[in-house]
Amino acid sequence: NKLSLRYNNGSQIKAVSSGEDSGRSEALSLLILDEAAFIDKIEPIWAAASQTLSTGGQCIALSTPNGIGNWFHKTWVGAEDGSNDWNFIKLHWNLHPERDNEWRTEQDRLLGPSLAAQECDCDFLTSGQNVIDGVILEEYRQTHVQNPLEKRGIDSCFWVWQPANYTKDYILCADVSRGDGSDYSAFHVMDIETMEQVAEYKGRVSTRDYGNLLVNMATEYNNALLVIENNNIGWATIQQVIDREYENLFYMSKDLQVVDVHKQINNKINRTEKQLIPGFTITSKTRPLVVSKLEEFFREKAVIVHSQRLIDELFVFIY
């Protein structure tokens, strides 16, 4: 949609809906991005529109906060620390002469704490629809995030905080990317007893090489229970793990009624009867359960996470 108003001197005001082509082929003296934190795919929009301002135009980005990690938040942080050319202005609710603490308390009741913080407080941490509360993530960043003891691999993508302890049991959970270089594969190694992250990988690798990497790392960590998401591409990695005859691969039943992680590998008759398949299936049924359990573990501080990479990802993990 587009609305425009043209003046007698030839200048023109345009209002257009946000889209990846918004602002292209324009000569702008002033660009206003309204509710910038809520614009979908704003990065390519800004990449295109900013070029139209390179001859001296200016931009005003207006928005209430919408969590951490999006373009608006990154731009705001850059303005605060002076690493970009933006100026920042914060308009807190208490600047309004007719609003007091009673009014603010009423907003909590009407909107709920999260939306009220978003609309009133100019607070990035408590705004947005993050799965995990930003305040909790910031606490993790301050108390648990550590530099790894070791970074392995050609690309230094495998980070280790604790070497394998052969008196402990571990679980290794893996997500498989497409393998074409456009996405990341990732896995985490957790100490089952303490629920502490001991190692992590995030990198671009082929599905075959990823399968070999998973077997090597799971074997190193005391033959860890190896849980691999069996999406379409995941099967290629799982097949490599099976070909390597890794003995502690996670299986589940097709109907999601049975999870047998003890004697499912060698007992082929039992496995056939229960129609067990290798890997873990993310579906519309299991995904809400997984996301809910993730939020619960962080909210109750039941898990210890050391990775700055993971915390950064969770800051932008939204409903």
TAHU-V437083 format. One record per residue. N is the residue number from 1. OMEGA is omega in whole degrees, -180 to 180 (NA if undefined). D_LAST is the distance of its C-alpha to the last C-alpha in Angstrom with 1 decimal. Layout:
n:N omega:OMEGA d_last:D_LAST
n:N omega:OMEGA d_last:D_LAST
This chain:
n:1 omega:-178 d_last:27.6
n:2 omega:173 d_last:30.2
n:3 omega:-179 d_last:32.4
n:4 omega:178 d_last:35.3
n:5 omega:-178 d_last:38.2
n:6 omega:179 d_last:41.3
n:7 omega:-178 d_last:43.9
n:8 omega:-178 d_last:47.7
n:9 omega:177 d_last:47.5
n:10 omega:179 d_last:45.3
n:11 omega:-173 d_last:42.0
n:12 omega:173 d_last:39.0
n:13 omega:180 d_last:35.7
n:14 omega:171 d_last:32.9
n:15 omega:-177 d_last:29.5
n:16 omega:175 d_last:27.3
n:17 omega:-176 d_last:23.7
n:18 omega:177 d_last:21.6
n:19 omega:-175 d_last:22.0
n:20 omega:180 d_last:23.0
n:21 omega:-179 d_last:26.6
n:22 omega:177 d_last:26.5
n:23 omega:179 d_last:29.3
n:24 omega:177 d_last:31.1
n:25 omega:177 d_last:34.9
n:26 omega:172 d_last:35.0
n:27 omega:-171 d_last:37.2
n:28 omega:171 d_last:35.3
n:29 omega:177 d_last:36.7
n:30 omega:177 d_last:33.6
n:31 omega:177 d_last:30.0
n:32 omega:176 d_last:27.5
n:33 omega:-178 d_last:23.8
n:34 omega:-175 d_last:22.3
n:35 omega:-173 d_last:18.8
n:36 omega:-179 d_last:18.6
n:37 omega:-176 d_last:15.3
n:38 omega:-179 d_last:13.6
n:39 omega:179 d_last:15.8
n:40 omega:178 d_last:14.4
n:41 omega:-178 d_last:16.5
n:42 omega:-179 d_last:18.5
n:43 omega:178 d_last:20.1
n:44 omega:176 d_last:22.4
n:45 omega:-179 d_last:23.0
n:46 omega:179 d_last:24.2
n:47 omega:179 d_last:26.1
n:48 omega:-174 d_last:28.1
n:49 omega:-177 d_last:28.5
n:50 omega:179 d_last:29.6
n:51 omega:179 d_last:32.6
n:52 omega:180 d_last:33.9
n:53 omega:-172 d_last:34.2
n:54 omega:180 d_last:36.1
n:55 omega:176 d_last:39.4
n:56 omega:179 d_last:38.7
n:57 omega:-180 d_last:36.0
n:58 omega:180 d_last:33.4
n:59 omega:172 d_last:29.7
n:60 omega:178 d_last:28.0
n:61 omega:-179 d_last:24.2
n:62 omega:175 d_last:23.0
n:63 omega:160 d_last:19.7
n:64 omega:180 d_last:18.0
n:65 omega:177 d_last:15.8
n:66 omega:179 d_last:12.1
n:67 omega:-173 d_last:11.5
n:68 omega:173 d_last:13.5
n:69 omega:179 d_last:14.4
n:70 omega:-175 d_last:14.2
n:71 omega:-178 d_last:17.6
n:72 omega:180 d_last:18.3
n:73 omega:-180 d_last:17.8
n:74 omega:179 d_last:19.9
n:75 omega:179 d_last:22.5
n:76 omega:180 d_last:22.8
n:77 omega:177 d_last:23.3
n:78 omega:177 d_last:25.9
n:79 omega:-180 d_last:27.7
n:80 omega:-178 d_last:27.9
n:81 omega:175 d_last:29.4
n:82 omega:-178 d_last:31.6
n:83 omega:174 d_last:30.4
n:84 omega:-174 d_last:29.9
n:85 omega:-180 d_last:31.9
n:86 omega:168 d_last:29.5
n:87 omega:-177 d_last:30.5
n:88 omega:177 d_last:28.0
n:89 omega:180 d_last:28.4
n:90 omega:179 d_last:26.4
n:91 omega:-179 d_last:26.9
n:92 omega:-176 d_last:26.0
n:93 omega:-176 d_last:26.1
n:94 omega:175 d_last:29.4
n:95 omega:179 d_last:31.2
n:96 omega:-174 d_last:31.5
n:97 omega:-176 d_last:34.9
n:98 omega:-178 d_last:34.0
n:99 omega:-179 d_last:31.0
n:100 omega:-178 d_last:31.5
n:101 omega:178 d_last:29.8
n:102 omega:177 d_last:30.2
n:103 omega:-179 d_last:28.3
n:104 omega:178 d_last:25.4
n:105 omega:179 d_last:25.4
n:106 omega:178 d_last:25.3
n:107 omega:175 d_last:22.1
n:108 omega:-179 d_last:20.4
n:109 omega:-176 d_last:21.7
n:110 omega:-172 d_last:20.8
n:111 omega:-170 d_last:17.3
n:112 omega:-175 d_last:16.2
n:113 omega:-176 d_last:16.3
n:114 omega:180 d_last:13.0
n:115 omega:178 d_last:13.7
n:116 omega:177 d_last:17.4
n:117 omega:179 d_last:17.1
n:118 omega:-173 d_last:15.3
n:119 omega:-171 d_last:18.0
n:120 omega:-163 d_last:20.9
n:121 omega:-176 d_last:21.1
n:122 omega:-174 d_last:20.5
n:123 omega:-179 d_last:18.6
n:124 omega:-174 d_last:16.1
n:125 omega:-175 d_last:15.4
n:126 omega:179 d_last:14.5
n:127 omega:176 d_last:12.7
n:128 omega:-178 d_last:9.3
n:129 omega:-180 d_last:5.9
n:130 omega:175 d_last:6.2
n:131 omega:179 d_last:5.8
n:132 omega:-177 d_last:9.6
n:133 omega:-180 d_last:11.6
n:134 omega:178 d_last:13.3
n:135 omega:178 d_last:16.6
n:136 omega:179 d_last:16.5
n:137 omega:178 d_last:15.8
n:138 omega:176 d_last:18.6
n:139 omega:176 d_last:20.8
n:140 omega:-179 d_last:20.3
n:141 omega:-177 d_last:21.2
n:142 omega:-170 d_last:24.3
n:143 omega:-172 d_last:25.5
n:144 omega:-176 d_last:24.6
n:145 omega:-180 d_last:24.0
n:146 omega:170 d_last:27.3
n:147 omega:-180 d_last:29.0
n:148 omega:176 d_last:29.7
n:149 omega:-174 d_last:33.3
n:150 omega:173 d_last:33.6
n:151 omega:-174 d_last:32.0
n:152 omega:176 d_last:33.3
n:153 omega:180 d_last:33.7
n:154 omega:-178 d_last:35.0
n:155 omega:179 d_last:31.7
n:156 omega:-176 d_last:31.2
n:157 omega:178 d_last:27.7
n:158 omega:-176 d_last:28.4
n:159 omega:-178 d_last:28.1
n:160 omega:174 d_last:29.9
n:161 omega:177 d_last:29.8
n:162 omega:175 d_last:32.1
n:163 omega:-178 d_last:34.5
n:164 omega:175 d_last:34.8
n:165 omega:-171 d_last:36.6
n:166 omega:170 d_last:38.4
n:167 omega:-175 d_last:38.5
n:168 omega:175 d_last:34.7
n:169 omega:-177 d_last:32.3
n:170 omega:171 d_last:29.3
n:171 omega:178 d_last:26.3
n:172 omega:-179 d_last:25.1
n:173 omega:-170 d_last:21.8
n:174 omega:172 d_last:21.5
n:175 omega:-174 d_last:19.3
n:176 omega:177 d_last:21.6
n:177 omega:-178 d_last:21.3
n:178 omega:179 d_last:23.4
n:179 omega:-178 d_last:26.3
n:180 omega:178 d_last:27.3
n:181 omega:-177 d_last:26.5
n:182 omega:-177 d_last:23.4
n:183 omega:-178 d_last:20.8
n:184 omega:163 d_last:20.9
n:185 omega:-176 d_last:21.7
n:186 omega:170 d_last:20.8
n:187 omega:178 d_last:21.8
n:188 omega:175 d_last:22.1
n:189 omega:-177 d_last:25.1
n:190 omega:169 d_last:24.9
n:191 omega:-173 d_last:27.8
n:192 omega:-176 d_last:27.3
n:193 omega:-176 d_last:29.4
n:194 omega:-176 d_last:28.0
n:195 omega:-180 d_last:24.5
n:196 omega:177 d_last:25.1
n:197 omega:-179 d_last:24.1
n:198 omega:179 d_last:27.4
n:199 omega:-177 d_last:26.7
n:200 omega:174 d_last:24.2
n:201 omega:172 d_last:24.5
n:202 omega:-177 d_last:22.6
n:203 omega:179 d_last:24.8
n:204 omega:-176 d_last:25.9
n:205 omega:179 d_last:28.3
n:206 omega:-178 d_last:29.7
n:207 omega:179 d_last:28.6
n:208 omega:180 d_last:32.2
n:209 omega:179 d_last:32.3
n:210 omega:176 d_last:28.9
n:211 omega:177 d_last:30.3
n:212 omega:179 d_last:33.4
n:213 omega:-179 d_last:31.4
n:214 omega:178 d_last:29.4
n:215 omega:-179 d_last:32.7
n:216 omega:-177 d_last:34.4
n:217 omega:178 d_last:31.7
n:218 omega:177 d_last:31.3
n:219 omega:180 d_last:35.0
n:220 omega:-179 d_last:35.4
n:221 omega:168 d_last:33.1
n:222 omega:-178 d_last:35.4
n:223 omega:-177 d_last:34.4
n:224 omega:171 d_last:30.8
n:225 omega:-173 d_last:28.9
n:226 omega:-178 d_last:27.3
n:227 omega:-177 d_last:24.0
n:228 omega:177 d_last:23.1
n:229 omega:-176 d_last:20.4
n:230 omega:170 d_last:22.6
n:231 omega:-175 d_last:21.0
n:232 omega:-179 d_last:23.6
n:233 omega:-179 d_last:24.5
n:234 omega:-179 d_last:24.0
n:235 omega:180 d_last:27.2
n:236 omega:178 d_last:29.3
n:237 omega:179 d_last:28.4
n:238 omega:179 d_last:28.9
n:239 omega:178 d_last:32.2
n:240 omega:178 d_last:33.4
n:241 omega:178 d_last:32.6
n:242 omega:178 d_last:34.5
n:243 omega:178 d_last:37.4
n:244 omega:177 d_last:37.6
n:245 omega:175 d_last:38.0
n:246 omega:-167 d_last:35.5
n:247 omega:-178 d_last:36.1
n:248 omega:177 d_last:32.8
n:249 omega:-178 d_last:30.3
n:250 omega:175 d_last:27.6
n:251 omega:173 d_last:28.1
n:252 omega:-179 d_last:26.4
n:253 omega:-179 d_last:27.6
n:254 omega:-179 d_last:26.7
n:255 omega:176 d_last:26.0
n:256 omega:-179 d_last:23.8
n:257 omega:-174 d_last:26.4
n:258 omega:171 d_last:28.2
n:259 omega:-176 d_last:27.2
n:260 omega:-174 d_last:30.5
n:261 omega:-174 d_last:30.5
n:262 omega:-176 d_last:34.1
n:263 omega:-174 d_last:36.6
n:264 omega:-173 d_last:34.7
n:265 omega:-174 d_last:36.0
n:266 omega:-179 d_last:39.8
n:267 omega:-174 d_last:40.1
n:268 omega:179 d_last:39.8
n:269 omega:179 d_last:41.1
n:270 omega:-180 d_last:38.5
n:271 omega:-179 d_last:35.8
n:272 omega:-180 d_last:37.1
n:273 omega:-177 d_last:37.4
n:274 omega:-180 d_last:33.8
n:275 omega:-180 d_last:32.7
n:276 omega:177 d_last:30.8
n:277 omega:-178 d_last:29.0
n:278 omega:176 d_last:28.3
n:279 omega:-180 d_last:24.8
n:280 omega:-176 d_last:21.4
n:281 omega:174 d_last:19.8
n:282 omega:180 d_last:16.0
n:283 omega:175 d_last:15.8
n:284 omega:179 d_last:13.8
n:285 omega:-175 d_last:15.6
n:286 omega:-175 d_last:15.1
n:287 omega:178 d_last:11.6
n:288 omega:179 d_last:10.1
n:289 omega:179 d_last:13.1
n:290 omega:-179 d_last:12.7
n:291 omega:179 d_last:9.2
n:292 omega:180 d_last:10.7
n:293 omega:176 d_last:13.8
n:294 omega:180 d_last:12.5
n:295 omega:-179 d_last:11.2
n:296 omega:-179 d_last:14.5
n:297 omega:180 d_last:16.7
n:298 omega:-179 d_last:15.6
n:299 omega:-179 d_last:15.8
n:300 omega:179 d_last:19.2
n:301 omega:-177 d_last:20.4
n:302 omega:-178 d_last:21.4
n:303 omega:179 d_last:20.8
n:304 omega:-178 d_last:22.5
n:305 omega:-178 d_last:21.1
n:306 omega:-170 d_last:23.5
n:307 omega:173 d_last:21.9
n:308 omega:179 d_last:21.1
n:309 omega:-178 d_last:19.6
n:310 omega:179 d_last:17.0
n:311 omega:178 d_last:16.2
n:312 omega:178 d_last:15.9
n:313 omega:-177 d_last:13.4
n:314 omega:177 d_last:11.2
n:315 omega:-179 d_last:11.6
n:316 omega:175 d_last:9.7
n:317 omega:-171 d_last:7.1
n:318 omega:176 d_last:3.8
n:319 omega:NA d_last:0.0
